[in-house]
């Protein structure tokens, strides 16, 4: 199956991107948890961190300075260089 998704940011000409291959296992991997600073997003991420840690998965936490803007390039680069997968918390 050839999947493609669109970047949901407010781009005038959104660019289609291919979906990256899924990890077959989280063993020996690092999962990044990105808090976009919406209310209660940290509650979800705290629980996910607990569940991953209980299963021996390494977790790194990241945060955007504000929910109204995309993550700064430095944050995205740090996640890309330090993590094998990332979960972004969207909550209210």
Backbone as a printed PyTorch tensor [residue, N CA C, xyz], in Angstrom:
tensor([[[ 0.8370, -1.1680,  0.0000],
         [ 0.0000,  0.0000,  0.0000],
         [ 0.8870,  1.2380,  0.0000]],

        [[ 0.5830,  2.2010, -0.8360],
         [ 1.3630,  3.4210, -0.9490],
         [ 0.6040,  4.5510, -0.2490]],

        [[ 0.9800,  4.8560,  1.0030],
         [ 0.2850,  5.8660,  1.7860],
         [ 0.9980,  7.2080,  1.6720]],

        [[ 0.2190,  8.2830,  1.6670],
         [ 0.7580,  9.6360,  1.6530],
         [-0.0820, 10.4610,  2.6140]],

        [[ 0.5490, 11.3510,  3.3500],
         [-0.2050, 12.2520,  4.2060],
         [ 0.2020, 13.6830,  3.9010]],

        [[-0.6500, 14.6260,  4.3060],
         [-0.3710, 16.0390,  4.1070],
         [-0.0270, 16.6770,  5.4430]],

        [[ 0.8980, 17.6080,  5.4090],
         [ 1.2610, 18.3720,  6.5860],
         [ 0.0730, 19.2680,  6.9400]],

        [[-0.4460, 19.1920,  8.1820],
         [-1.6470, 19.9560,  8.5310],
         [-1.4010, 21.4210,  8.8620]],

        [[-0.1680, 21.9010,  8.7560],
         [ 0.0830, 23.3050,  9.0510],
         [-0.5070, 24.1710,  7.9520]],

        [[-0.5940, 25.4370,  8.2080],
         [-1.2540, 26.3600,  7.2910],
         [-0.3450, 26.7620,  6.1330]],

        [[ 0.0450, 25.7850,  5.3430],
         [ 0.8700, 26.0790,  4.1780],
         [-0.0470, 26.4400,  3.0010]],

        [[ 0.3770, 27.3950,  2.1950],
         [-0.4220, 27.7490,  1.0280],
         [-0.4110, 26.6280, -0.0020]],

        [[ 0.7170, 25.9630, -0.1450],
         [ 0.8530, 24.8430, -1.0640],
         [ 1.3740, 23.6400, -0.2870]],

        [[ 0.4570, 22.9120,  0.3980],
         [ 0.9350, 21.8010,  1.2280],
         [ 1.6710, 20.7610,  0.4060]],

        [[ 2.7060, 20.2370,  1.0180],
         [ 3.5510, 19.2520,  0.3600],
         [ 3.1700, 17.8590,  0.8440]],

        [[ 2.8980, 16.9420, -0.0830],
         [ 2.6320, 15.5630,  0.2830],
         [ 3.9160, 14.8930,  0.7080]],

        [[ 3.8350, 14.0300,  1.6980],
         [ 5.0170, 13.3250,  2.1850],
         [ 4.6970, 11.8480,  2.3200]],

        [[ 5.6550, 11.0140,  2.0020],
         [ 5.4740,  9.5750,  2.1560],
         [ 5.5650,  9.2010,  3.6310]],

        [[ 4.8130,  8.1990,  4.0190],
         [ 4.8370,  7.7150,  5.3940],
         [ 6.1010,  6.8840,  5.5950]],

        [[ 6.7940,  7.1280,  6.7060],
         [ 7.9980,  6.3610,  7.0190],
         [ 7.6140,  4.9520,  7.4440]],

        [[ 8.5110,  3.9920,  7.2510],
         [ 8.2130,  2.6220,  7.6830],
         [ 7.9840,  2.5600,  9.1900]],

        [[ 7.0500,  1.7180,  9.6120],
         [ 6.7720,  1.5490, 11.0380],
         [ 7.8690,  0.7200, 11.6940]],

        [[ 8.1140,  1.0020, 12.9640],
         [ 9.0490,  0.1900, 13.7370],
         [ 8.4060, -1.1740, 13.9960]],

        [[ 9.1900, -2.2180, 13.9320],
         [ 8.6600, -3.5530, 14.2150],
         [ 8.6530, -3.8340, 15.7110]],

        [[ 9.4470, -3.0750, 16.4640],
         [ 9.5420, -3.2570, 17.9050],
         [10.0780, -1.9690, 18.5230]],

        [[ 9.7770, -1.7660, 19.7910],
         [10.3400, -0.6260, 20.5160],
         [11.5490, -1.0260, 21.3520]],

        [[11.9210, -2.2880, 21.2810],
         [13.0710, -2.7740, 22.0320],
         [14.3380, -2.0390, 21.5940]],

        [[15.0250, -1.4230, 22.5610],
         [16.2520, -0.6920, 22.2750],
         [16.0290,  0.6490, 21.5900]],

        [[14.7900,  1.0740, 21.4900],
         [14.4580,  2.3330, 20.8130],
         [14.1820,  3.4290, 21.8290]],

        [[14.2080,  4.6670, 21.3550],
         [13.8520,  5.8230, 22.1760],
         [12.6260,  6.4800, 21.5670]],

        [[11.6140,  6.6980, 22.4140],
         [10.3870,  7.3550, 21.9910],
         [10.4060,  8.7880, 22.5190]],

        [[10.1500,  9.7510, 21.6430],
         [10.0390, 11.1450, 22.0410],
         [ 8.5860, 11.4900, 22.2900]],

        [[ 8.3270, 12.2080, 23.3590],
         [ 6.9820, 12.6730, 23.6770],
         [ 6.9850, 14.1950, 23.5870]],

        [[ 6.2230, 14.7240, 22.6250],
         [ 6.1990, 16.1660, 22.3790],
         [ 4.9180, 16.7740, 22.9240]],

        [[ 5.0670, 17.6550, 23.9000],
         [ 3.9400, 18.3870, 24.4790],
         [ 3.8060, 19.6990, 23.7200]],

        [[ 2.6450, 19.9080, 23.0880],
         [ 2.4640, 21.1490, 22.3290],
         [ 1.9020, 22.2650, 23.2040]],

        [[ 1.7820, 22.0010, 24.5040],
         [ 1.3270, 22.9850, 25.4900],
         [-0.1470, 23.3270, 25.3920]],

        [[-0.9640, 22.3560, 25.0020],
         [-2.4110, 22.5210, 25.1280],
         [-2.7880, 21.9560, 26.4930]],

        [[-3.8570, 22.4920, 27.0800],
         [-4.2580, 22.0040, 28.4090],
         [-4.4470, 20.4870, 28.4400]],

        [[-3.9010, 19.8590, 29.4540],
         [-4.0050, 18.4360, 29.7670],
         [-3.2060, 17.5160, 28.8460]],

        [[-2.4710, 18.0710, 27.9020],
         [-1.6020, 17.2450, 27.0790],
         [-0.5510, 16.5520, 27.9210]],

        [[-0.0910, 17.2420, 28.9630],
         [ 0.9180, 16.6570, 29.8460],
         [ 0.3780, 15.4520, 30.6010]],

        [[-0.9330, 15.4260, 30.8650],
         [-1.5480, 14.2870, 31.5560],
         [-1.4180, 13.0310, 30.6890]],

        [[-1.7320, 13.1740, 29.4050],
         [-1.5910, 12.0570, 28.4650],
         [-0.1340, 11.6090, 28.3810]],

        [[ 0.7660, 12.5660, 28.2210],
         [ 2.1760, 12.2180, 28.0700],
         [ 2.7640, 11.6130, 29.3370]],

        [[ 2.3390, 12.0770, 30.4990],
         [ 2.8120, 11.4800, 31.7570],
         [ 2.4300, 10.0080, 31.8140]],

        [[ 1.2030,  9.6940, 31.4200],
         [ 0.7430,  8.3030, 31.4440],
         [ 1.4870,  7.4570, 30.4150]],

        [[ 1.6690,  7.9970, 29.2170],
         [ 2.4150,  7.2610, 28.1970],
         [ 3.8500,  7.0070, 28.6460]],

        [[ 4.4730,  8.0190, 29.2470],
         [ 5.8400,  7.8370, 29.7380],
         [ 5.8900,  6.7140, 30.7700]],

        [[ 4.9280,  6.6840, 31.6740],
         [ 4.8740,  5.6330, 32.6880],
         [ 4.7480,  4.2580, 32.0340]],

        [[ 3.8430,  4.1260, 31.0570],
         [ 3.6340,  2.8370, 30.3930],
         [ 4.8710,  2.3910, 29.6180]],

        [[ 5.4880,  3.3080, 28.8820],
         [ 6.6990,  2.9610, 28.1300],
         [ 7.8270,  2.5650, 29.0720]],

        [[ 8.0230,  3.3440, 30.1360],
         [ 9.1020,  3.0810, 31.0870],
         [ 8.9200,  1.7180, 31.7570]],

        [[ 7.6790,  1.3810, 32.1090],
         [ 7.3990,  0.0720, 32.7080],
         [ 7.7890, -1.0730, 31.7770]],

        [[ 7.7620, -0.8070, 30.4790],
         [ 8.0950, -1.8320, 29.4840],
         [ 9.5520, -1.7420, 29.0190]],

        [[10.3230, -0.8840, 29.6770],
         [11.7460, -0.7890, 29.3780],
         [12.0890,  0.0530, 28.1620]],

        [[11.1460,  0.8650, 27.6990],
         [11.3900,  1.7270, 26.5480],
         [11.9410,  3.0590, 27.0400]],

        [[12.9900,  3.5380, 26.4040],
         [13.5870,  4.8240, 26.7450],
         [12.6850,  5.9490, 26.2330]],

        [[12.4780,  6.9750, 27.0530],
         [11.5890,  8.0870, 26.7090],
         [12.3180,  9.4110, 26.8990]],

        [[12.1920, 10.2970, 25.9250],
         [12.6660, 11.6850, 26.0290],
         [11.4540, 12.5970, 25.9190]],

        [[11.4160, 13.6390, 26.7420],
         [10.2990, 14.5940, 26.7240],
         [10.7560, 15.8900, 26.0630]],

        [[ 9.8400, 16.4780, 25.2910],
         [10.0830, 17.7470, 24.6060],
         [ 8.8350, 18.5990, 24.7420]],

        [[ 9.0020, 19.9020, 24.5560],
         [ 7.8710, 20.8050, 24.6730],
         [ 8.0230, 21.9600, 23.6890]],

        [[ 6.9050, 22.3410, 23.0770],
         [ 6.8890, 23.5510, 22.2580],
         [ 6.7100, 24.7390, 23.1930]],

        [[ 7.2610, 25.8910, 22.8400],
         [ 7.0870, 27.0600, 23.7110],
         [ 5.6420, 27.5620, 23.7310]],

        [[ 4.8960, 27.3330, 22.6700],
         [ 3.5010, 27.7680, 22.5990],
         [ 2.7250, 26.8640, 21.6500]],

        [[ 1.4460, 26.6790, 21.9320],
         [ 0.6420, 25.8160, 21.0700],
         [ 0.2460, 26.5120, 19.7640]],

        [[ 0.4430, 27.8170, 19.6870],
         [-0.0250, 28.5610, 18.5210],
         [ 0.9520, 28.5760, 17.3410]],

        [[ 2.1170, 28.0280, 17.5340],
         [ 3.1360, 28.0030, 16.4710],
         [ 3.6770, 26.5900, 16.3020]],

        [[ 4.2390, 26.3330, 15.1290],
         [ 4.8860, 25.0350, 14.9150],
         [ 6.1160, 24.9450, 15.8230]],

        [[ 6.5500, 23.7370, 16.0810],
         [ 7.7350, 23.5430, 16.9160],
         [ 8.9410, 24.2100, 16.2560]],

        [[ 9.7680, 24.8780, 17.0360],
         [10.9730, 25.4910, 16.4800],
         [11.8630, 24.4360, 15.8210]],

        [[12.5910, 24.8510, 14.8120],
         [13.4700, 23.9550, 14.0800],
         [14.4200, 23.2180, 15.0250]],

        [[14.9480, 23.9060, 16.0320],
         [15.8760, 23.2840, 16.9640],
         [15.2250, 22.1070, 17.7030]],

        [[13.9600, 22.2650, 18.0860],
         [13.2430, 21.1960, 18.7820],
         [13.0450, 20.0140, 17.8370]],

        [[12.6350, 20.2900, 16.6060],
         [12.4290, 19.2120, 15.6310],
         [13.7310, 18.4830, 15.3260]],

        [[14.8290, 19.2220, 15.2040],
         [16.1260, 18.5980, 14.9390],
         [16.5770, 17.7340, 16.1170]],

        [[16.3410, 18.2210, 17.3300],
         [16.7140, 17.4690, 18.5240],
         [15.9290, 16.1550, 18.5910]],

        [[14.6350, 16.2190, 18.3340],
         [13.8090, 15.0110, 18.3330],
         [14.3030, 14.0410, 17.2650]],

        [[14.5510, 14.5460, 16.0660],
         [14.9930, 13.6920, 14.9580],
         [16.3270, 13.0230, 15.2600]],

        [[17.2170, 13.7180, 15.9500],
         [18.5400, 13.1460, 16.2200],
         [18.5580, 12.2220, 17.4350]],

        [[17.5890, 12.3680, 18.3400],
         [17.6060, 11.6090, 19.5900],
         [16.5840, 10.4780, 19.6660]],

        [[15.6000, 10.4540, 18.7670],
         [14.4810,  9.5180, 18.9140],
         [14.2660,  8.6600, 17.6760]],

        [[13.7070,  7.4780, 17.9260],
         [13.3380,  6.5650, 16.8490],
         [11.8770,  6.7260, 16.4580]],

        [[11.0720,  7.2620, 17.3800],
         [ 9.6450,  7.4950, 17.1570],
         [ 9.2320,  8.6700, 18.0220]],

        [[ 8.1140,  9.3110, 17.6490],
         [ 7.6370, 10.4460, 18.4390],
         [ 6.1100, 10.4060, 18.5310]],

        [[ 5.6140, 10.8130, 19.6880],
         [ 4.1800, 10.9660, 19.8980],
         [ 3.9540, 12.4100, 20.2960]],

        [[ 3.0090, 13.0430, 19.6280],
         [ 2.6820, 14.4370, 19.8990],
         [ 1.3350, 14.4840, 20.6090]],

        [[ 1.2660, 15.1670, 21.7550],
         [ 0.0400, 15.2260, 22.5300],
         [-0.8340, 16.3900, 22.0800]],

        [[-2.0230, 16.0620, 21.6520],
         [-3.0340, 17.0600, 21.2990],
         [-4.1960, 16.8510, 22.2530]],

        [[-4.4350, 17.7770, 23.1500],
         [-5.4990, 17.5840, 24.1310],
         [-6.0990, 18.9180, 24.5430]],

        [[-7.2360, 18.8590, 25.1540],
         [-7.9140, 20.0150, 25.7370],
         [-8.7180, 19.5570, 26.9130]]])
